[in-house]
């Protein structure tokens, strides 16, 4: 068998595998939970989940083409979204009062913020829980159970920003003027106290470029 024949066989075999995968791609979708079962595998290879264009969290076996979907996680396609911190913003922060508990518990809901999130959802706005806890699959599961207990849907839990994030509500945020690096109220300075925060700063009107520069000039 010469080189051309060998190459043709390889090409045909590859084409057949691709055709089989495409045939299976939209069929017999298997529902899984990648948060509680992070070591799932198919055909001897670990499944690597990713965010699909339809907003679903899925994985596809590279060998057989079987598709797996985690229906507990949904990301809204290309929608502007509001990030809401968990500890100290949506839920009571237990860290300072219960140091020994670590991340094993989530505090009771902070009613004004809980009601605000419910109102946003009712208005059709996309809300994500933006928290450092998202780095742990177990924490994500715990957060989703907490959300369900307090009347919220299974919102996406993340610790990653993207260009669609339009607001961030967080008890540790300090809002700065765009392109100037100056805090909005001109007084904030980090002194090692994590509770130093300008709560509600996200809702404050942003200074125009001219007024911002004039303000800095007058303070010099």
C-alpha beads as a LAMMPS data file, in Angstrom:
LAMMPS data file: protein, C-alpha beads

220 atoms
219 bonds

1 atom types
1 bond types

-500.0 500.0 xlo xhi
-500.0 500.0 ylo yhi
-500.0 500.0 zlo zhi

Masses

1 110.0

Atoms # bond

1 1 1 0.000 0.000 0.000
2 1 1 1.562 3.271 -1.090
3 1 1 1.544 6.586 0.801
4 1 1 -1.430 8.003 -1.115
5 1 1 -3.594 4.991 -0.271
6 1 1 -2.660 5.278 3.416
7 1 1 -3.516 8.961 3.503
8 1 1 -6.852 8.289 1.796
9 1 1 -7.741 5.644 4.391
10 1 1 -6.883 8.041 7.232
11 1 1 -8.997 10.804 5.672
12 1 1 -11.961 8.464 5.169
13 1 1 -11.728 7.124 8.728
14 1 1 -11.615 10.662 10.110
15 1 1 -14.590 11.699 7.989
16 1 1 -16.590 8.718 9.231
17 1 1 -15.841 9.561 12.878
18 1 1 -16.853 13.175 12.328
19 1 1 -20.086 12.103 10.636
20 1 1 -20.909 9.778 13.544
21 1 1 -20.324 12.566 16.064
22 1 1 -22.501 14.996 14.120
23 1 1 -25.266 12.393 13.919
24 1 1 -25.211 11.934 17.687
25 1 1 -24.669 15.575 18.646
26 1 1 -28.335 16.556 18.917
27 1 1 -29.601 13.155 20.072
28 1 1 -29.865 11.286 23.347
29 1 1 -28.651 14.197 25.435
30 1 1 -27.687 13.029 28.919
31 1 1 -28.477 15.217 31.915
32 1 1 -25.632 15.454 34.462
33 1 1 -24.430 17.753 37.230
34 1 1 -20.843 18.866 36.705
35 1 1 -20.780 20.665 40.067
36 1 1 -21.494 17.615 42.208
37 1 1 -19.826 15.125 39.841
38 1 1 -16.672 16.869 38.563
39 1 1 -14.909 13.639 37.477
40 1 1 -17.400 12.435 34.869
41 1 1 -15.966 10.533 31.927
42 1 1 -17.108 8.966 28.650
43 1 1 -15.256 6.393 26.522
44 1 1 -12.413 6.467 29.014
45 1 1 -11.819 10.225 28.735
46 1 1 -12.727 12.907 31.270
47 1 1 -15.556 15.199 30.176
48 1 1 -14.585 18.841 29.924
49 1 1 -17.682 21.050 30.219
50 1 1 -17.945 24.418 28.481
51 1 1 -20.522 27.159 27.924
52 1 1 -22.411 26.600 24.668
53 1 1 -23.853 29.358 22.474
54 1 1 -27.352 28.539 23.694
55 1 1 -26.339 29.396 27.274
56 1 1 -26.113 25.785 28.412
57 1 1 -23.247 24.172 30.322
58 1 1 -22.408 21.100 28.230
59 1 1 -19.742 18.580 27.295
60 1 1 -19.387 16.372 24.224
61 1 1 -17.401 13.148 24.151
62 1 1 -14.602 13.512 21.588
63 1 1 -14.823 9.802 20.731
64 1 1 -18.493 8.900 20.442
65 1 1 -20.109 12.335 20.190
66 1 1 -22.435 11.810 23.154
67 1 1 -23.681 15.129 24.496
68 1 1 -24.030 15.895 28.214
69 1 1 -25.866 18.889 29.654
70 1 1 -25.908 20.319 33.174
71 1 1 -29.410 21.817 33.423
72 1 1 -28.689 23.247 36.865
73 1 1 -26.457 25.873 35.262
74 1 1 -27.634 28.336 32.641
75 1 1 -25.912 31.397 31.277
76 1 1 -28.008 33.887 29.358
77 1 1 -26.619 34.388 25.894
78 1 1 -25.117 37.835 25.244
79 1 1 -27.324 39.527 27.840
80 1 1 -26.083 42.447 29.928
81 1 1 -25.895 41.217 33.511
82 1 1 -25.689 42.492 37.055
83 1 1 -23.179 40.915 39.418
84 1 1 -24.249 40.544 43.042
85 1 1 -21.782 39.556 45.743
86 1 1 -22.910 36.933 48.263
87 1 1 -21.284 37.348 51.691
88 1 1 -21.948 40.781 53.113
89 1 1 -24.182 41.869 50.211
90 1 1 -26.918 39.308 49.546
91 1 1 -26.276 37.218 52.674
92 1 1 -25.047 38.119 56.130
93 1 1 -21.258 37.816 56.357
94 1 1 -20.444 35.250 59.053
95 1 1 -16.682 35.532 58.659
96 1 1 -15.972 38.094 61.364
97 1 1 -18.394 36.608 63.907
98 1 1 -17.891 32.916 63.258
99 1 1 -14.279 32.543 62.146
100 1 1 -14.208 28.809 62.848
101 1 1 -17.036 28.144 60.435
102 1 1 -15.035 29.238 57.403
103 1 1 -17.049 28.734 54.206
104 1 1 -19.160 25.913 55.579
105 1 1 -22.225 28.068 56.038
106 1 1 -24.020 30.955 54.343
107 1 1 -25.640 33.669 56.448
108 1 1 -29.274 34.697 56.436
109 1 1 -30.467 36.838 53.526
110 1 1 -30.175 40.611 53.634
111 1 1 -33.762 41.529 52.870
112 1 1 -33.323 44.808 50.955
113 1 1 -30.830 43.190 48.587
114 1 1 -32.839 39.981 48.298
115 1 1 -35.931 41.983 47.342
116 1 1 -33.922 44.035 44.867
117 1 1 -32.614 40.902 43.132
118 1 1 -36.121 39.422 42.967
119 1 1 -37.375 42.649 41.403
120 1 1 -34.628 42.596 38.776
121 1 1 -35.476 39.006 37.894
122 1 1 -39.181 39.865 37.657
123 1 1 -38.236 42.634 35.220
124 1 1 -36.386 40.128 33.048
125 1 1 -32.888 41.343 33.905
126 1 1 -29.993 38.881 34.132
127 1 1 -28.421 38.536 37.571
128 1 1 -25.364 36.473 38.488
129 1 1 -23.963 35.689 41.919
130 1 1 -20.430 37.076 41.782
131 1 1 -18.390 35.515 44.565
132 1 1 -14.962 34.059 45.321
133 1 1 -16.779 30.922 46.511
134 1 1 -17.407 30.062 42.840
135 1 1 -13.906 28.582 42.609
136 1 1 -15.175 25.546 44.536
137 1 1 -17.795 23.244 42.922
138 1 1 -19.069 22.291 46.407
139 1 1 -19.590 25.945 47.249
140 1 1 -21.532 26.455 44.011
141 1 1 -23.873 23.605 44.965
142 1 1 -24.335 25.083 48.449
143 1 1 -25.054 28.545 47.031
144 1 1 -27.672 27.211 44.619
145 1 1 -29.421 25.419 47.506
146 1 1 -29.342 28.662 49.492
147 1 1 -30.873 30.552 46.558
148 1 1 -33.673 27.987 46.258
149 1 1 -34.443 28.194 49.995
150 1 1 -34.923 31.926 49.716
151 1 1 -37.106 32.023 46.630
152 1 1 -34.506 32.680 43.947
153 1 1 -33.912 30.657 40.764
154 1 1 -30.685 28.769 40.060
155 1 1 -28.729 31.866 39.080
156 1 1 -25.314 31.470 37.533
157 1 1 -22.572 31.535 40.175
158 1 1 -19.278 32.929 38.918
159 1 1 -16.101 34.749 39.876
160 1 1 -15.322 35.905 36.340
161 1 1 -16.212 39.244 34.764
162 1 1 -16.863 39.711 31.075
163 1 1 -17.739 42.639 28.839
164 1 1 -21.489 42.098 29.373
165 1 1 -21.349 42.919 33.083
166 1 1 -22.933 46.355 33.551
167 1 1 -23.074 46.617 37.352
168 1 1 -21.438 45.041 40.375
169 1 1 -23.039 45.196 43.828
170 1 1 -20.461 44.346 46.461
171 1 1 -19.791 45.474 50.043
172 1 1 -16.075 45.814 49.299
173 1 1 -16.286 47.779 46.054
174 1 1 -14.846 51.248 45.637
175 1 1 -16.183 52.951 42.518
176 1 1 -13.721 55.083 40.595
177 1 1 -14.274 57.684 37.902
178 1 1 -13.802 56.234 34.421
179 1 1 -10.310 56.748 32.980
180 1 1 -9.217 58.796 36.010
181 1 1 -8.650 56.243 38.743
182 1 1 -10.082 58.567 41.392
183 1 1 -12.786 57.382 43.828
184 1 1 -16.211 58.892 43.240
185 1 1 -16.433 60.523 46.675
186 1 1 -12.748 61.481 46.730
187 1 1 -12.276 60.101 50.252
188 1 1 -11.842 56.345 49.987
189 1 1 -8.482 54.876 50.906
190 1 1 -7.709 51.235 51.660
191 1 1 -6.404 50.836 55.196
192 1 1 -6.505 47.062 55.538
193 1 1 -10.110 47.050 56.722
194 1 1 -12.167 44.854 54.361
195 1 1 -15.334 46.547 55.581
196 1 1 -14.232 49.852 54.023
197 1 1 -16.757 50.169 51.256
198 1 1 -18.887 52.745 49.566
199 1 1 -22.162 50.890 49.747
200 1 1 -24.578 51.914 47.045
201 1 1 -21.828 53.637 45.070
202 1 1 -22.927 51.820 41.944
203 1 1 -26.128 53.844 41.865
204 1 1 -24.403 57.209 42.174
205 1 1 -24.283 59.380 39.057
206 1 1 -20.919 59.330 37.353
207 1 1 -19.162 62.660 36.923
208 1 1 -18.627 63.936 33.408
209 1 1 -15.087 64.018 32.095
210 1 1 -14.826 67.830 32.313
211 1 1 -16.226 68.064 35.848
212 1 1 -14.027 65.203 37.013
213 1 1 -10.881 66.911 35.758
214 1 1 -11.983 70.241 37.215
215 1 1 -12.581 68.571 40.579
216 1 1 -9.109 67.051 40.635
217 1 1 -7.547 70.350 39.552
218 1 1 -9.245 72.245 42.390
219 1 1 -8.019 69.726 44.972
220 1 1 -4.362 70.092 43.948

Bonds

1 1 1 2
2 1 2 3
3 1 3 4
4 1 4 5
5 1 5 6
6 1 6 7
7 1 7 8
8 1 8 9
9 1 9 10
10 1 10 11
11 1 11 12
12 1 12 13
13 1 13 14
14 1 14 15
15 1 15 16
16 1 16 17
17 1 17 18
18 1 18 19
19 1 19 20
20 1 20 21
21 1 21 22
22 1 22 23
23 1 23 24
24 1 24 25
25 1 25 26
26 1 26 27
27 1 27 28
28 1 28 29
29 1 29 30
30 1 30 31
31 1 31 32
32 1 32 33
33 1 33 34
34 1 34 35
35 1 35 36
36 1 36 37
37 1 37 38
38 1 38 39
39 1 39 40
40 1 40 41
41 1 41 42
42 1 42 43
43 1 43 44
44 1 44 45
45 1 45 46
46 1 46 47
47 1 47 48
48 1 48 49
49 1 49 50
50 1 50 51
51 1 51 52
52 1 52 53
53 1 53 54
54 1 54 55
55 1 55 56
56 1 56 57
57 1 57 58
58 1 58 59
59 1 59 60
60 1 60 61
61 1 61 62
62 1 62 63
63 1 63 64
64 1 64 65
65 1 65 66
66 1 66 67
67 1 67 68
68 1 68 69
69 1 69 70
70 1 70 71
71 1 71 72
72 1 72 73
73 1 73 74
74 1 74 75
75 1 75 76
76 1 76 77
77 1 77 78
78 1 78 79
79 1 79 80
80 1 80 81
81 1 81 82
82 1 82 83
83 1 83 84
84 1 84 85
85 1 85 86
86 1 86 87
87 1 87 88
88 1 88 89
89 1 89 90
90 1 90 91
91 1 91 92
92 1 92 93
93 1 93 94
94 1 94 95
95 1 95 96
96 1 96 97
97 1 97 98
98 1 98 99
99 1 99 100
100 1 100 101
101 1 101 102
102 1 102 103
103 1 103 104
104 1 104 105
105 1 105 106
106 1 106 107
107 1 107 108
108 1 108 109
109 1 109 110
110 1 110 111
111 1 111 112
112 1 112 113
113 1 113 114
114 1 114 115
115 1 115 116
116 1 116 117
117 1 117 118
118 1 118 119
119 1 119 120
120 1 120 121
121 1 121 122
122 1 122 123
123 1 123 124
124 1 124 125
125 1 125 126
126 1 126 127
127 1 127 128
128 1 128 129
129 1 129 130
130 1 130 131
131 1 131 132
132 1 132 133
133 1 133 134
134 1 134 135
135 1 135 136
136 1 136 137
137 1 137 138
138 1 138 139
139 1 139 140
140 1 140 141
141 1 141 142
142 1 142 143
143 1 143 144
144 1 144 145
145 1 145 146
146 1 146 147
147 1 147 148
148 1 148 149
149 1 149 150
150 1 150 151
151 1 151 152
152 1 152 153
153 1 153 154
154 1 154 155
155 1 155 156
156 1 156 157
157 1 157 158
158 1 158 159
159 1 159 160
160 1 160 161
161 1 161 162
162 1 162 163
163 1 163 164
164 1 164 165
165 1 165 166
166 1 166 167
167 1 167 168
168 1 168 169
169 1 169 170
170 1 170 171
171 1 171 172
172 1 172 173
173 1 173 174
174 1 174 175
175 1 175 176
176 1 176 177
177 1 177 178
178 1 178 179
179 1 179 180
180 1 180 181
181 1 181 182
182 1 182 183
183 1 183 184
184 1 184 185
185 1 185 186
186 1 186 187
187 1 187 188
188 1 188 189
189 1 189 190
190 1 190 191
191 1 191 192
192 1 192 193
193 1 193 194
194 1 194 195
195 1 195 196
196 1 196 197
197 1 197 198
198 1 198 199
199 1 199 200
200 1 200 201
201 1 201 202
202 1 202 203
203 1 203 204
204 1 204 205
205 1 205 206
206 1 206 207
207 1 207 208
208 1 208 209
209 1 209 210
210 1 210 211
211 1 211 212
212 1 212 213
213 1 213 214
214 1 214 215
215 1 215 216
216 1 216 217
217 1 217 218
218 1 218 219
219 1 219 220
